Amino acid sequence: MRTLDVIVVVLVLVGALNWGLVGVAGFDLVAALFGLRFGETSAISSVVYILVGLAGVYSILFWRSIRQRWHGQTQTARGR
């Protein structure tokens, strides 16, 4: 599950960075990575957007269990 947590965090950060760039510079990073212009989508960019959205939902729904997983490991490491 920790691997999934890391993947989710990376996807959430990609989404946050993309939205930040859209707001500040009018630049769509995901579209640019796939050779598209701002606002254009392809099948692969749509998959990325869907994964980012699912990662956000996962983060919201499972925030407590994610914190417990990571916090529990930190406490065990400190206790040694």
Sequence and secondary structure as in RCSB ss.txt:
>XXXX:A:sequence
MRTLDVIVVVLVLVGALNWGLVGVAGFDLVAALFGLRFGETSAISSVVYILVGLAGVYSILFWRSIRQRWHGQTQ
TARGR
>XXXX:A:secstr
 HHHHHHHHHHHHHHHHHHHHHHHH   HHHHHTT  TT   HHHHHHHHHHHHHHHHHHHTHHHHHHHHHHHHH
HHHH 
